[in-house]
Amino acid sequence: MKNIHKPIIDFMAYYAKQLNDETVLRVLSNLSINTEDEAKRVLSFLEIMCDHVIEDAKNNVVVLNQSVCTSDAEKVCDVIEDYIEEIGYEHLIQSETSNQTQQWRWPPESPRKSEPGRHAPASPTP
């Protein structure tokens, strides 16, 4: 993390303080992710941070002397995920991406006839 630009670290530190995330604050202070558990915690933090950034952007919250926008969070995530991959935990990024793809699949699956309490989609009218 020593080569990661200070605004990225500062942005993460702002939200880690807001969320009282001591693990992420320690990682940022050390400028290093030393274990797989720390890498997992940072990835979880990024997801929570993004949720907060979305709300803060809607409310015109100022972070680091400028109104926060979602592209700030996207940049932070890209940089930190690249770092986590570089230090050998790319499997965490791949599994996180797979989980997100499954959670956010569109369109959602149609109900199946065999499921109790569910109705099959209506047939199109000719």
Long-range contacts (C-beta under 8 A, 24 or more apart in sequence): 1-27, 1-28, 1-31, 1-32, 1-33, 1-83, 2-31, 2-32, 4-31, 4-79, 4-80, 4-83, 5-79, 7-64, 8-75, 8-76, 8-79, 8-80, 10-64, 11-63, 11-64, 11-72, 11-73, 11-76, 12-45, 12-49, 12-76, 12-80, 14-63, 14-64, 15-45, 15-49, 15-52, 15-53, 16-45, 16-49, 18-52, 19-45, 19-48, 19-49, 19-52, 21-45, 33-83, 33-84, 33-87, 33-89, 36-89, 36-92, 39-84, 39-87, 39-89, 39-92, 40-92, 42-80, 42-84, 43-81, 43-84, 43-92, 43-93, 43-96, 46-73, 46-76, 46-77, 46-80, 46-81, 49-73, 49-76, 50-77
